[in-house]
Amino acid sequence: MEMLLGILKMGGALFIVLGTVALMAYLVKRFVYPHLGLKNSPIQVLARSYIGAKKEVALIEVGGIYLLVGITPNQISLLTQMDKFPLVKAEGAV
């Protein structure tokens, strides 16, 4: 009986320790990773649009230059490069 009680105490302690480790990992991932200075990175993904299964187009800013890239599971292709921010309406545009 004492052996069973000891095993239950040990299992409970193990459960508490593993639960604490899992909780700390979740909290770090949720609250610390977003604030690791990624906003100061020279590469910023401004927008992404999925155009098919595992296919997307992304607008990326690198040092004031805007790149439109196509992304598939096998490659990343440069579609166009722009010097100005592309989301400005042209005169007379509806």
VMD Tcl script that builds the backbone (N, CA, C; Angstrom):
set m [mol new atoms 282]
animate dup $m
set s [atomselect $m all]
$s set {name element resname resid chain x y z} {
  {N N MET 1 A 0.817 -1.191 0.000}
  {CA C MET 1 A 0.000 0.000 0.000}
  {C C MET 1 A 0.866 1.262 0.000}
  {N N GLU 2 A 1.931 1.214 0.816}
  {CA C GLU 2 A 2.813 2.373 0.859}
  {C C GLU 2 A 3.515 2.579 -0.476}
  {N N MET 3 A 3.834 1.472 -1.143}
  {CA C MET 3 A 4.490 1.570 -2.443}
  {C C MET 3 A 3.562 2.234 -3.465}
  {N N LEU 4 A 2.296 1.889 -3.450}
  {CA C LEU 4 A 1.319 2.487 -4.353}
  {C C LEU 4 A 1.172 3.979 -4.064}
  {N N LEU 5 A 1.135 4.347 -2.806}
  {CA C LEU 5 A 1.040 5.749 -2.414}
  {C C LEU 5 A 2.276 6.516 -2.883}
  {N N GLY 6 A 3.446 5.911 -2.762}
  {CA C GLY 6 A 4.680 6.548 -3.230}
  {C C GLY 6 A 4.679 6.747 -4.733}
  {N N ILE 7 A 4.188 5.759 -5.465}
  {CA C ILE 7 A 4.111 5.866 -6.920}
  {C C ILE 7 A 3.136 6.965 -7.318}
  {N N LEU 8 A 2.011 7.060 -6.629}
  {CA C LEU 8 A 1.034 8.116 -6.928}
  {C C LEU 8 A 1.616 9.496 -6.643}
  {N N LYS 9 A 2.357 9.646 -5.540}
  {CA C LYS 9 A 2.983 10.931 -5.221}
  {C C LYS 9 A 4.011 11.305 -6.286}
  {N N MET 10 A 4.815 10.315 -6.691}
  {CA C MET 10 A 5.834 10.566 -7.703}
  {C C MET 10 A 5.182 10.934 -9.037}
  {N N GLY 11 A 4.125 10.236 -9.412}
  {CA C GLY 11 A 3.411 10.542 -10.650}
  {C C GLY 11 A 2.777 11.917 -10.611}
  {N N GLY 12 A 2.219 12.276 -9.469}
  {CA C GLY 12 A 1.629 13.613 -9.324}
  {C C GLY 12 A 2.676 14.699 -9.432}
  {N N ALA 13 A 3.821 14.484 -8.801}
  {CA C ALA 13 A 4.903 15.469 -8.882}
  {C C ALA 13 A 5.412 15.597 -10.315}
  {N N LEU 14 A 5.539 14.467 -10.999}
  {CA C LEU 14 A 5.980 14.487 -12.394}
  {C C LEU 14 A 4.970 15.236 -13.258}
  {N N PHE 15 A 3.696 14.996 -13.023}
  {CA C PHE 15 A 2.640 15.688 -13.767}
  {C C PHE 15 A 2.718 17.198 -13.552}
  {N N ILE 16 A 2.951 17.635 -12.331}
  {CA C ILE 16 A 3.051 19.067 -12.027}
  {C C ILE 16 A 4.270 19.678 -12.715}
  {N N VAL 17 A 5.403 18.991 -12.660}
  {CA C VAL 17 A 6.620 19.520 -13.287}
  {C C VAL 17 A 6.451 19.607 -14.805}
  {N N LEU 18 A 5.940 18.547 -15.426}
  {CA C LEU 18 A 5.749 18.571 -16.881}
  {C C LEU 18 A 4.703 19.603 -17.297}
  {N N GLY 19 A 3.657 19.751 -16.495}
  {CA C GLY 19 A 2.649 20.771 -16.781}
  {C C GLY 19 A 3.228 22.170 -16.692}
  {N N THR 20 A 4.087 22.409 -15.713}
  {CA C THR 20 A 4.731 23.715 -15.572}
  {C C THR 20 A 5.649 23.992 -16.753}
  {N N VAL 21 A 6.406 22.996 -17.188}
  {CA C VAL 21 A 7.290 23.168 -18.343}
  {C C VAL 21 A 6.465 23.465 -19.600}
  {N N ALA 22 A 5.381 22.752 -19.798}
  {CA C ALA 22 A 4.529 22.976 -20.971}
  {C C ALA 22 A 3.900 24.370 -20.925}
  {N N LEU 23 A 3.460 24.794 -19.755}
  {CA C LEU 23 A 2.874 26.129 -19.608}
  {C C LEU 23 A 3.907 27.209 -19.894}
  {N N MET 24 A 5.111 27.043 -19.395}
  {CA C MET 24 A 6.163 28.033 -19.642}
  {C C MET 24 A 6.518 28.088 -21.134}
  {N N ALA 25 A 6.578 26.945 -21.795}
  {CA C ALA 25 A 6.865 26.921 -23.228}
  {C C ALA 25 A 5.769 27.644 -24.002}
  {N N TYR 26 A 4.526 27.424 -23.635}
  {CA C TYR 26 A 3.409 28.104 -24.290}
  {C C TYR 26 A 3.497 29.612 -24.085}
  {N N LEU 27 A 3.757 30.044 -22.860}
  {CA C LEU 27 A 3.824 31.472 -22.564}
  {C C LEU 27 A 4.980 32.148 -23.294}
  {N N VAL 28 A 6.118 31.493 -23.362}
  {CA C VAL 28 A 7.255 32.062 -24.090}
  {C C VAL 28 A 6.915 32.184 -25.570}
  {N N LYS 29 A 6.336 31.151 -26.132}
  {CA C LYS 29 A 5.976 31.180 -27.553}
  {C C LYS 29 A 4.924 32.248 -27.839}
  {N N ARG 30 A 3.996 32.400 -26.944}
  {CA C ARG 30 A 2.886 33.328 -27.159}
  {C C ARG 30 A 3.274 34.783 -26.930}
  {N N PHE 31 A 4.075 35.067 -25.888}
  {CA C PHE 31 A 4.314 36.448 -25.503}
  {C C PHE 31 A 5.738 36.941 -25.731}
  {N N VAL 32 A 6.719 36.069 -25.803}
  {CA C VAL 32 A 8.098 36.526 -25.945}
  {C C VAL 32 A 8.531 36.533 -27.410}
  {N N TYR 33 A 8.256 35.486 -28.161}
  {CA C TYR 33 A 8.698 35.413 -29.546}
  {C C TYR 33 A 8.231 36.591 -30.404}
  {N N PRO 34 A 6.995 37.068 -30.267}
  {CA C PRO 34 A 6.587 38.205 -31.104}
  {C C PRO 34 A 7.372 39.483 -30.828}
  {N N HIS 35 A 8.045 39.572 -29.689}
  {CA C HIS 35 A 8.744 40.798 -29.316}
  {C C HIS 35 A 10.258 40.652 -29.388}
  {N N LEU 36 A 10.757 39.776 -30.218}
  {CA C LEU 36 A 12.199 39.551 -30.288}
  {C C LEU 36 A 12.895 40.461 -31.299}
  {N N GLY 37 A 12.275 41.550 -31.673}
  {CA C GLY 37 A 12.929 42.484 -32.571}
  {C C GLY 37 A 12.713 42.185 -34.037}
  {N N LEU 38 A 11.712 41.412 -34.368}
  {CA C LEU 38 A 11.469 41.102 -35.769}
  {C C LEU 38 A 10.982 42.324 -36.549}
  {N N LYS 39 A 10.435 43.321 -35.856}
  {CA C LYS 39 A 9.981 44.532 -36.535}
  {C C LYS 39 A 11.163 45.358 -37.022}
  {N N ASN 40 A 12.318 45.198 -36.414}
  {CA C ASN 40 A 13.506 45.931 -36.825}
  {C C ASN 40 A 14.304 45.189 -37.882}
  {N N SER 41 A 13.782 44.083 -38.348}
  {CA C SER 41 A 14.463 43.294 -39.355}
  {C C SER 41 A 14.478 44.055 -40.678}
  {N N PRO 42 A 15.553 43.937 -41.466}
  {CA C PRO 42 A 15.594 44.618 -42.764}
  {C C PRO 42 A 14.656 43.997 -43.793}
  {N N ILE 43 A 14.111 42.831 -43.496}
  {CA C ILE 43 A 13.187 42.159 -44.413}
  {C C ILE 43 A 11.812 42.098 -43.748}
  {N N GLN 44 A 10.804 42.657 -44.414}
  {CA C GLN 44 A 9.443 42.662 -43.885}
  {C C GLN 44 A 8.498 42.060 -44.925}
  {N N VAL 45 A 7.664 41.121 -44.494}
  {CA C VAL 45 A 6.612 40.592 -45.359}
  {C C VAL 45 A 5.394 41.477 -45.139}
  {N N LEU 46 A 5.017 42.231 -46.155}
  {CA C LEU 46 A 3.928 43.198 -46.034}
  {C C LEU 46 A 2.563 42.568 -46.283}
  {N N ALA 47 A 2.496 41.633 -47.220}
  {CA C ALA 47 A 1.207 41.002 -47.538}
  {C C ALA 47 A 1.461 39.646 -48.182}
  {N N ARG 48 A 0.495 38.752 -47.983}
  {CA C ARG 48 A 0.538 37.423 -48.601}
  {C C ARG 48 A -0.851 37.109 -49.135}
  {N N SER 49 A -0.891 36.452 -50.261}
  {CA C SER 49 A -2.175 36.041 -50.828}
  {C C SER 49 A -2.013 34.637 -51.400}
  {N N TYR 50 A -2.857 33.733 -50.939}
  {CA C TYR 50 A -2.820 32.362 -51.424}
  {C C TYR 50 A -3.612 32.279 -52.718}
  {N N ILE 51 A -2.989 31.725 -53.738}
  {CA C ILE 51 A -3.641 31.666 -55.047}
  {C C ILE 51 A -3.963 30.242 -55.470}
  {N N GLY 52 A -3.626 29.299 -54.677}
  {CA C GLY 52 A -3.910 27.901 -54.980}
  {C C GLY 52 A -3.356 27.021 -53.883}
  {N N ALA 53 A -3.484 25.726 -54.073}
  {CA C ALA 53 A -2.973 24.785 -53.091}
  {C C ALA 53 A -1.449 24.907 -53.016}
  {N N LYS 54 A -0.955 25.322 -51.875}
  {CA C LYS 54 A 0.481 25.472 -51.618}
  {C C LYS 54 A 1.147 26.457 -52.568}
  {N N LYS 55 A 0.396 27.444 -53.056}
  {CA C LYS 55 A 0.939 28.486 -53.939}
  {C C LYS 55 A 0.486 29.833 -53.404}
  {N N GLU 56 A 1.428 30.766 -53.339}
  {CA C GLU 56 A 1.076 32.083 -52.831}
  {C C GLU 56 A 1.943 33.149 -53.473}
  {N N VAL 57 A 1.485 34.387 -53.336}
  {CA C VAL 57 A 2.216 35.563 -53.776}
  {C C VAL 57 A 2.456 36.403 -52.535}
  {N N ALA 58 A 3.665 36.937 -52.394}
  {CA C ALA 58 A 3.992 37.737 -51.221}
  {C C ALA 58 A 4.644 39.039 -51.658}
  {N N LEU 59 A 4.290 40.119 -50.950}
  {CA C LEU 59 A 4.914 41.420 -51.149}
  {C C LEU 59 A 5.891 41.622 -50.008}
  {N N ILE 60 A 7.169 41.803 -50.348}
  {CA C ILE 60 A 8.237 41.871 -49.358}
  {C C ILE 60 A 8.990 43.181 -49.533}
  {N N GLU 61 A 9.302 43.841 -48.411}
  {CA C GLU 61 A 10.122 45.052 -48.451}
  {C C GLU 61 A 11.515 44.711 -47.938}
  {N N VAL 62 A 12.506 45.068 -48.726}
  {CA C VAL 62 A 13.905 44.856 -48.341}
  {C C VAL 62 A 14.644 46.157 -48.598}
  {N N GLY 63 A 14.981 46.876 -47.535}
  {CA C GLY 63 A 15.754 48.110 -47.668}
  {C C GLY 63 A 15.116 49.156 -48.554}
  {N N GLY 64 A 13.813 49.329 -48.478}
  {CA C GLY 64 A 13.117 50.337 -49.265}
  {C C GLY 64 A 12.738 49.881 -50.667}
  {N N ILE 65 A 13.088 48.681 -51.033}
  {CA C ILE 65 A 12.710 48.120 -52.328}
  {C C ILE 65 A 11.632 47.071 -52.085}
  {N N TYR 66 A 10.622 47.089 -52.920}
  {CA C TYR 66 A 9.500 46.178 -52.768}
  {C C TYR 66 A 9.614 45.059 -53.803}
  {N N LEU 67 A 9.510 43.829 -53.336}
  {CA C LEU 67 A 9.615 42.668 -54.203}
  {C C LEU 67 A 8.303 41.897 -54.167}
  {N N LEU 68 A 7.788 41.546 -55.325}
  {CA C LEU 68 A 6.626 40.676 -55.421}
  {C C LEU 68 A 7.153 39.313 -55.830}
  {N N VAL 69 A 6.963 38.314 -54.974}
  {CA C VAL 69 A 7.510 36.985 -55.227}
  {C C VAL 69 A 6.388 35.950 -55.257}
  {N N GLY 70 A 6.582 34.950 -56.071}
  {CA C GLY 70 A 5.695 33.800 -56.118}
  {C C GLY 70 A 6.348 32.661 -55.354}
  {N N ILE 71 A 5.581 31.989 -54.517}
  {CA C ILE 71 A 6.126 30.949 -53.652}
  {C C ILE 71 A 5.364 29.647 -53.881}
  {N N THR 72 A 6.112 28.585 -54.172}
  {CA C THR 72 A 5.562 27.238 -54.272}
  {C C THR 72 A 6.397 26.337 -53.366}
  {N N PRO 73 A 5.984 25.100 -53.170}
  {CA C PRO 73 A 6.789 24.216 -52.321}
  {C C PRO 73 A 8.203 23.969 -52.869}
  {N N ASN 74 A 8.395 24.135 -54.177}
  {CA C ASN 74 A 9.686 23.821 -54.786}
  {C C ASN 74 A 10.581 25.019 -55.035}
  {N N GLN 75 A 10.005 26.231 -55.111}
  {CA C GLN 75 A 10.846 27.379 -55.435}
  {C C GLN 75 A 10.188 28.690 -55.034}
  {N N ILE 76 A 11.003 29.738 -55.041}
  {CA C ILE 76 A 10.545 31.113 -54.850}
  {C C ILE 76 A 11.020 31.888 -56.069}
  {N N SER 77 A 10.087 32.567 -56.746}
  {CA C SER 77 A 10.421 33.281 -57.976}
  {C C SER 77 A 10.116 34.763 -57.821}
  {N N LEU 78 A 11.024 35.603 -58.280}
  {CA C LEU 78 A 10.803 37.049 -58.288}
  {C C LEU 78 A 9.870 37.381 -59.445}
  {N N LEU 79 A 8.723 37.982 -59.143}
  {CA C LEU 79 A 7.763 38.352 -60.184}
  {C C LEU 79 A 8.031 39.760 -60.681}
  {N N THR 80 A 8.260 40.695 -59.738}
  {CA C THR 80 A 8.603 42.058 -60.121}
  {C C THR 80 A 9.269 42.754 -58.941}
  {N N GLN 81 A 9.969 43.833 -59.270}
  {CA C GLN 81 A 10.645 44.642 -58.259}
  {C C GLN 81 A 10.187 46.080 -58.432}
  {N N MET 82 A 9.850 46.753 -57.324}
  {CA C MET 82 A 9.327 48.114 -57.384}
  {C C MET 82 A 10.097 48.998 -56.411}
  {N N ASP 83 A 10.277 50.273 -56.787}
  {CA C ASP 83 A 10.963 51.219 -55.912}
  {C C ASP 83 A 9.994 51.989 -55.021}
  {N N LYS 84 A 8.734 52.115 -55.449}
  {CA C LYS 84 A 7.717 52.823 -54.674}
  {C C LYS 84 A 6.720 51.835 -54.116}
  {N N PHE 85 A 6.042 52.257 -53.046}
  {CA C PHE 85 A 5.014 51.401 -52.454}
  {C C PHE 85 A 3.885 51.258 -53.474}
  {N N PRO 86 A 3.506 50.042 -53.820}
  {CA C PRO 86 A 2.596 49.807 -54.935}
  {C C PRO 86 A 1.120 50.049 -54.661}
  {N N LEU 87 A 0.725 50.300 -53.427}
  {CA C LEU 87 A -0.696 50.398 -53.120}
  {C C LEU 87 A -1.217 51.826 -53.166}
  {N N VAL 88 A -0.638 52.672 -54.002}
  {CA C VAL 88 A -1.099 54.050 -54.187}
  {C C VAL 88 A -1.935 54.088 -55.448}
  {N N LYS 89 A -3.160 54.641 -55.330}
  {CA C LYS 89 A -4.046 54.718 -56.495}
  {C C LYS 89 A -3.500 55.731 -57.489}
  {N N ALA 90 A -3.535 55.370 -58.758}
  {CA C ALA 90 A -3.136 56.291 -59.817}
  {C C ALA 90 A -4.245 57.307 -60.038}
  {N N GLU 91 A -3.902 58.463 -60.616}
  {CA C GLU 91 A -4.905 59.483 -60.883}
  {C C GLU 91 A -5.945 58.944 -61.869}
  {N N GLY 92 A -7.192 59.196 -61.580}
  {CA C GLY 92 A -8.262 58.762 -62.445}
  {C C GLY 92 A -8.677 57.303 -62.223}
  {N N ALA 93 A -8.021 56.613 -61.293}
  {CA C ALA 93 A -8.379 55.225 -61.036}
  {C C ALA 93 A -9.657 55.173 -60.205}
  {N N VAL 94 A -10.464 54.208 -60.478}
  {CA C VAL 94 A -11.736 54.076 -59.758}
  {C C VAL 94 A -11.607 53.082 -58.638}
}
mol reanalyze $m
mol bondsrecalc $m
mol representation Tube
mol addrep $m
